Amino acid sequence: MNLHFITSLSQEYWELVGKYCIPTWNLPDRVTVYVEQTEGDIKWVKDIPFDVEILTVPALITPHKDRKKVLKFWGKSWTQIQAVKNRGLDERVVWIDADVEQIKTISSDSFTMGLKEPFAIMNSGDNEDCWESGLVIFNQQCDKLGRAIKRYEASWRDEETLDSLWRPYDAQVLGYVAGSTGFHNLCLQACKNEDSFANSCYAEYFKHWINKENKEFLRSLNIYEENSSDISPISTECEEPGED
């Protein structure tokens, strides 16, 4: 089995958090970072330490009241859908959010386990806010995966479905589909949804800087370290007597 780790981001998201997390990845197979930009200066992508593909996200016509959020998360889902549709022979696609930091080396065995369901995703059991898509495994060994992916895409274009969800997020749309097709839960116990990663089978390997406050904290930590490294050490050597 081959593994293909993927994520997607914009230049704005790279500057906000991606450049602090993605370079920490030491994953056991190939990684592709999809860039959601079709015009303007893309010289910044040279700083991404993995293969980069420019992604054109198709327009999504939606009258949803949270249209801006719908379009934002639609791009993430579109990346996943295309990667799964275009995967290689016996290739398992693994999505990781760009705001996930790797804190420990991980082996391929942690991703190649036998699964019966089309998806492996975190469900925290936290009422309506129970789906966490910071890491999602798309199981190529399940015959239902093709049909599930078609339904995943169709759900974004179904206004009634989007309106029925707690929020128009990719995690909610994928969770809606997974709830009917079946899924393998990566959470080991019930918890607050923002703590899903910390209560998953990947807790010792990754840290998810979820939520705006955490991202700002991560950014401040890195800016402090960058500024500290620019300060020249003060010499403590004593001058010899008689020297000017």
C-alpha beads as a LAMMPS data file, in Angstrom:
LAMMPS data file: protein, C-alpha beads

244 atoms
243 bonds

1 atom types
1 bond types

-500.0 500.0 xlo xhi
-500.0 500.0 ylo yhi
-500.0 500.0 zlo zhi

Masses

1 110.0

Atoms # bond

1 1 1 0.000 0.000 0.000
2 1 1 1.182 3.505 -0.865
3 1 1 0.302 6.533 1.211
4 1 1 -0.360 10.022 -0.101
5 1 1 -0.543 12.784 2.484
6 1 1 -2.275 15.933 1.309
7 1 1 -3.295 19.361 2.507
8 1 1 -4.293 22.660 0.912
9 1 1 -3.912 26.314 1.741
10 1 1 -3.794 29.865 0.452
11 1 1 -0.901 32.313 0.804
12 1 1 -2.741 34.008 3.650
13 1 1 -3.083 30.714 5.554
14 1 1 0.549 29.838 4.902
15 1 1 1.642 33.104 6.501
16 1 1 -0.816 32.742 9.380
17 1 1 -0.025 29.203 10.473
18 1 1 1.065 26.856 7.673
19 1 1 4.704 27.932 7.659
20 1 1 4.983 27.029 11.337
21 1 1 3.392 23.581 11.031
22 1 1 4.000 22.044 7.602
23 1 1 7.835 22.152 7.862
24 1 1 7.573 19.961 10.981
25 1 1 6.057 17.105 8.988
26 1 1 8.189 13.988 8.726
27 1 1 5.604 11.669 7.237
28 1 1 6.262 8.107 6.014
29 1 1 5.393 8.640 2.331
30 1 1 4.904 11.357 -0.241
31 1 1 3.297 14.685 0.616
32 1 1 1.510 17.114 -1.702
33 1 1 0.496 20.630 -0.719
34 1 1 -2.277 21.979 -2.930
35 1 1 -2.280 25.747 -3.315
36 1 1 -5.607 27.491 -3.805
37 1 1 -4.371 30.317 -6.015
38 1 1 -4.709 30.833 -9.751
39 1 1 -3.428 34.389 -10.194
40 1 1 -0.965 36.819 -8.674
41 1 1 2.527 36.197 -7.340
42 1 1 3.131 32.591 -6.339
43 1 1 6.838 32.879 -5.591
44 1 1 6.004 32.250 -1.930
45 1 1 5.332 28.561 -2.630
46 1 1 9.082 27.971 -2.948
47 1 1 9.177 28.010 0.844
48 1 1 6.907 24.956 1.047
49 1 1 9.199 21.948 1.662
50 1 1 7.062 19.450 -0.279
51 1 1 5.619 18.925 -3.737
52 1 1 3.230 21.726 -4.640
53 1 1 0.284 21.622 -7.020
54 1 1 -1.725 24.680 -8.010
55 1 1 -5.407 23.953 -7.536
56 1 1 -8.336 25.528 -9.330
57 1 1 -11.436 25.202 -7.171
58 1 1 -14.620 25.241 -9.270
59 1 1 -17.303 27.763 -8.486
60 1 1 -20.008 26.666 -6.106
61 1 1 -23.305 28.456 -6.518
62 1 1 -24.945 28.712 -3.129
63 1 1 -27.448 31.106 -1.532
64 1 1 -26.458 29.857 1.922
65 1 1 -26.464 32.607 4.579
66 1 1 -22.867 31.743 5.482
67 1 1 -21.770 31.784 1.858
68 1 1 -18.222 32.941 2.664
69 1 1 -17.659 29.985 4.995
70 1 1 -19.252 27.576 2.546
71 1 1 -16.842 28.613 -0.203
72 1 1 -13.857 28.498 2.175
73 1 1 -14.465 24.921 3.275
74 1 1 -15.643 23.798 -0.159
75 1 1 -12.063 24.345 -1.354
76 1 1 -10.741 21.951 1.264
77 1 1 -13.279 19.296 0.343
78 1 1 -12.602 19.730 -3.372
79 1 1 -8.923 19.016 -2.759
80 1 1 -9.792 15.796 -0.951
81 1 1 -12.274 14.725 -3.621
82 1 1 -9.809 15.248 -6.470
83 1 1 -6.966 13.492 -4.672
84 1 1 -9.152 10.449 -4.011
85 1 1 -10.513 10.356 -7.559
86 1 1 -7.020 10.584 -9.058
87 1 1 -5.202 8.312 -6.613
88 1 1 -2.753 5.688 -7.783
89 1 1 -3.071 1.930 -7.601
90 1 1 -3.649 0.829 -3.994
91 1 1 -2.976 4.381 -2.788
92 1 1 -4.474 5.562 0.483
93 1 1 -5.091 9.303 0.686
94 1 1 -4.581 10.888 4.093
95 1 1 -5.664 14.469 4.666
96 1 1 -3.892 16.547 7.336
97 1 1 -4.857 20.147 8.118
98 1 1 -2.162 22.739 7.481
99 1 1 -2.423 23.864 11.123
100 1 1 -1.311 20.468 12.441
101 1 1 2.193 20.260 13.892
102 1 1 4.067 16.959 14.011
103 1 1 5.742 16.434 17.382
104 1 1 7.024 12.860 17.057
105 1 1 8.155 10.514 14.299
106 1 1 5.374 8.247 13.061
107 1 1 5.549 5.044 11.006
108 1 1 3.436 4.013 8.040
109 1 1 1.811 1.310 10.185
110 1 1 -0.221 4.034 11.874
111 1 1 -1.987 4.717 8.566
112 1 1 -2.061 1.346 6.781
113 1 1 -4.226 -0.473 9.299
114 1 1 -7.064 -2.608 7.983
115 1 1 -10.315 -0.672 7.708
116 1 1 -13.767 -1.767 6.593
117 1 1 -15.342 1.676 6.275
118 1 1 -14.707 4.266 3.516
119 1 1 -13.559 6.942 5.977
120 1 1 -11.548 7.177 9.184
121 1 1 -12.395 10.444 10.900
122 1 1 -12.647 11.827 14.423
123 1 1 -16.050 11.927 16.107
124 1 1 -15.813 13.371 19.610
125 1 1 -19.429 12.767 20.596
126 1 1 -19.684 16.478 21.449
127 1 1 -23.339 16.909 20.515
128 1 1 -23.766 18.650 17.122
129 1 1 -20.155 19.857 17.103
130 1 1 -18.811 16.312 16.998
131 1 1 -16.908 15.984 13.706
132 1 1 -13.204 16.846 13.453
133 1 1 -11.482 16.643 10.088
134 1 1 -7.930 17.657 11.021
135 1 1 -6.860 14.188 9.885
136 1 1 -8.985 12.017 7.615
137 1 1 -8.131 8.690 6.002
138 1 1 -9.850 7.779 2.741
139 1 1 -9.870 3.981 2.633
140 1 1 -9.114 2.781 -0.881
141 1 1 -9.751 -0.827 0.194
142 1 1 -13.462 -0.154 0.743
143 1 1 -15.740 -0.752 -2.233
144 1 1 -18.046 2.010 -0.980
145 1 1 -15.423 4.754 -1.243
146 1 1 -16.245 5.758 -4.821
147 1 1 -19.953 6.151 -4.092
148 1 1 -19.223 7.903 -0.800
149 1 1 -16.985 10.459 -2.521
150 1 1 -19.695 11.171 -5.111
151 1 1 -22.150 11.770 -2.295
152 1 1 -19.621 13.967 -0.494
153 1 1 -19.360 16.221 -3.549
154 1 1 -23.114 16.198 -4.217
155 1 1 -23.870 17.214 -0.631
156 1 1 -22.047 20.507 -1.147
157 1 1 -24.344 21.289 -4.054
158 1 1 -27.507 20.365 -2.150
159 1 1 -28.796 23.461 -0.356
160 1 1 -31.235 21.452 1.745
161 1 1 -28.395 19.291 3.034
162 1 1 -26.184 22.276 3.863
163 1 1 -29.035 24.009 5.695
164 1 1 -29.624 20.903 7.798
165 1 1 -26.068 20.866 9.133
166 1 1 -24.885 22.486 12.359
167 1 1 -22.336 24.554 10.395
168 1 1 -21.388 24.592 6.688
169 1 1 -17.946 23.138 7.421
170 1 1 -16.170 20.357 5.553
171 1 1 -16.120 18.276 8.748
172 1 1 -19.894 18.544 9.025
173 1 1 -20.476 17.662 5.365
174 1 1 -18.087 14.718 5.494
175 1 1 -19.590 13.656 8.820
176 1 1 -23.056 13.773 7.284
177 1 1 -21.923 11.352 4.586
178 1 1 -19.887 9.193 6.972
179 1 1 -22.881 8.851 9.267
180 1 1 -24.758 6.997 6.550
181 1 1 -21.916 5.108 4.839
182 1 1 -20.110 4.136 8.032
183 1 1 -16.807 5.384 9.433
184 1 1 -13.914 4.324 11.620
185 1 1 -13.663 6.635 14.619
186 1 1 -10.129 7.870 15.285
187 1 1 -11.182 9.263 18.672
188 1 1 -10.508 6.903 21.547
189 1 1 -12.982 8.508 23.943
190 1 1 -15.660 11.184 24.111
191 1 1 -14.376 14.733 24.594
192 1 1 -14.840 18.355 23.658
193 1 1 -14.534 18.576 19.914
194 1 1 -11.596 20.980 20.060
195 1 1 -9.732 18.272 21.986
196 1 1 -10.390 15.524 19.433
197 1 1 -6.777 15.213 18.277
198 1 1 -5.557 15.025 21.873
199 1 1 -7.976 12.155 22.466
200 1 1 -7.244 10.291 19.251
201 1 1 -4.894 7.474 18.322
202 1 1 -2.549 10.157 16.933
203 1 1 -2.289 12.227 20.119
204 1 1 1.397 11.508 20.754
205 1 1 2.379 12.367 17.188
206 1 1 0.506 15.547 16.317
207 1 1 -0.764 18.774 17.833
208 1 1 -3.676 20.548 16.181
209 1 1 -3.563 24.319 16.553
210 1 1 -7.312 24.542 16.158
211 1 1 -9.267 27.777 16.700
212 1 1 -8.231 31.374 16.160
213 1 1 -6.824 31.872 19.660
214 1 1 -4.488 28.868 19.397
215 1 1 -3.245 29.956 15.981
216 1 1 -2.454 33.421 17.301
217 1 1 -0.597 31.857 20.235
218 1 1 1.448 29.635 17.900
219 1 1 2.278 32.633 15.746
220 1 1 3.364 34.700 18.756
221 1 1 5.624 31.871 19.964
222 1 1 7.363 31.640 16.612
223 1 1 7.720 35.400 16.210
224 1 1 9.302 35.566 19.673
225 1 1 11.771 32.809 18.757
226 1 1 12.606 34.513 15.460
227 1 1 13.245 37.833 17.201
228 1 1 15.322 36.168 19.926
229 1 1 17.572 34.506 17.378
230 1 1 18.280 37.903 15.765
231 1 1 19.691 39.369 19.003
232 1 1 23.489 39.271 19.106
233 1 1 24.930 37.900 22.346
234 1 1 26.545 40.476 24.607
235 1 1 30.267 39.937 25.069
236 1 1 31.319 39.188 28.641
237 1 1 35.039 39.138 27.953
238 1 1 37.114 41.508 30.098
239 1 1 39.531 43.880 28.428
240 1 1 43.182 43.491 29.297
241 1 1 44.614 46.327 31.424
242 1 1 45.983 49.165 29.366
243 1 1 43.756 48.439 26.321
244 1 1 41.685 51.316 24.974

Bonds

1 1 1 2
2 1 2 3
3 1 3 4
4 1 4 5
5 1 5 6
6 1 6 7
7 1 7 8
8 1 8 9
9 1 9 10
10 1 10 11
11 1 11 12
12 1 12 13
13 1 13 14
14 1 14 15
15 1 15 16
16 1 16 17
17 1 17 18
18 1 18 19
19 1 19 20
20 1 20 21
21 1 21 22
22 1 22 23
23 1 23 24
24 1 24 25
25 1 25 26
26 1 26 27
27 1 27 28
28 1 28 29
29 1 29 30
30 1 30 31
31 1 31 32
32 1 32 33
33 1 33 34
34 1 34 35
35 1 35 36
36 1 36 37
37 1 37 38
38 1 38 39
39 1 39 40
40 1 40 41
41 1 41 42
42 1 42 43
43 1 43 44
44 1 44 45
45 1 45 46
46 1 46 47
47 1 47 48
48 1 48 49
49 1 49 50
50 1 50 51
51 1 51 52
52 1 52 53
53 1 53 54
54 1 54 55
55 1 55 56
56 1 56 57
57 1 57 58
58 1 58 59
59 1 59 60
60 1 60 61
61 1 61 62
62 1 62 63
63 1 63 64
64 1 64 65
65 1 65 66
66 1 66 67
67 1 67 68
68 1 68 69
69 1 69 70
70 1 70 71
71 1 71 72
72 1 72 73
73 1 73 74
74 1 74 75
75 1 75 76
76 1 76 77
77 1 77 78
78 1 78 79
79 1 79 80
80 1 80 81
81 1 81 82
82 1 82 83
83 1 83 84
84 1 84 85
85 1 85 86
86 1 86 87
87 1 87 88
88 1 88 89
89 1 89 90
90 1 90 91
91 1 91 92
92 1 92 93
93 1 93 94
94 1 94 95
95 1 95 96
96 1 96 97
97 1 97 98
98 1 98 99
99 1 99 100
100 1 100 101
101 1 101 102
102 1 102 103
103 1 103 104
104 1 104 105
105 1 105 106
106 1 106 107
107 1 107 108
108 1 108 109
109 1 109 110
110 1 110 111
111 1 111 112
112 1 112 113
113 1 113 114
114 1 114 115
115 1 115 116
116 1 116 117
117 1 117 118
118 1 118 119
119 1 119 120
120 1 120 121
121 1 121 122
122 1 122 123
123 1 123 124
124 1 124 125
125 1 125 126
126 1 126 127
127 1 127 128
128 1 128 129
129 1 129 130
130 1 130 131
131 1 131 132
132 1 132 133
133 1 133 134
134 1 134 135
135 1 135 136
136 1 136 137
137 1 137 138
138 1 138 139
139 1 139 140
140 1 140 141
141 1 141 142
142 1 142 143
143 1 143 144
144 1 144 145
145 1 145 146
146 1 146 147
147 1 147 148
148 1 148 149
149 1 149 150
150 1 150 151
151 1 151 152
152 1 152 153
153 1 153 154
154 1 154 155
155 1 155 156
156 1 156 157
157 1 157 158
158 1 158 159
159 1 159 160
160 1 160 161
161 1 161 162
162 1 162 163
163 1 163 164
164 1 164 165
165 1 165 166
166 1 166 167
167 1 167 168
168 1 168 169
169 1 169 170
170 1 170 171
171 1 171 172
172 1 172 173
173 1 173 174
174 1 174 175
175 1 175 176
176 1 176 177
177 1 177 178
178 1 178 179
179 1 179 180
180 1 180 181
181 1 181 182
182 1 182 183
183 1 183 184
184 1 184 185
185 1 185 186
186 1 186 187
187 1 187 188
188 1 188 189
189 1 189 190
190 1 190 191
191 1 191 192
192 1 192 193
193 1 193 194
194 1 194 195
195 1 195 196
196 1 196 197
197 1 197 198
198 1 198 199
199 1 199 200
200 1 200 201
201 1 201 202
202 1 202 203
203 1 203 204
204 1 204 205
205 1 205 206
206 1 206 207
207 1 207 208
208 1 208 209
209 1 209 210
210 1 210 211
211 1 211 212
212 1 212 213
213 1 213 214
214 1 214 215
215 1 215 216
216 1 216 217
217 1 217 218
218 1 218 219
219 1 219 220
220 1 220 221
221 1 221 222
222 1 222 223
223 1 223 224
224 1 224 225
225 1 225 226
226 1 226 227
227 1 227 228
228 1 228 229
229 1 229 230
230 1 230 231
231 1 231 232
232 1 232 233
233 1 233 234
234 1 234 235
235 1 235 236
236 1 236 237
237 1 237 238
238 1 238 239
239 1 239 240
240 1 240 241
241 1 241 242
242 1 242 243
243 1 243 244
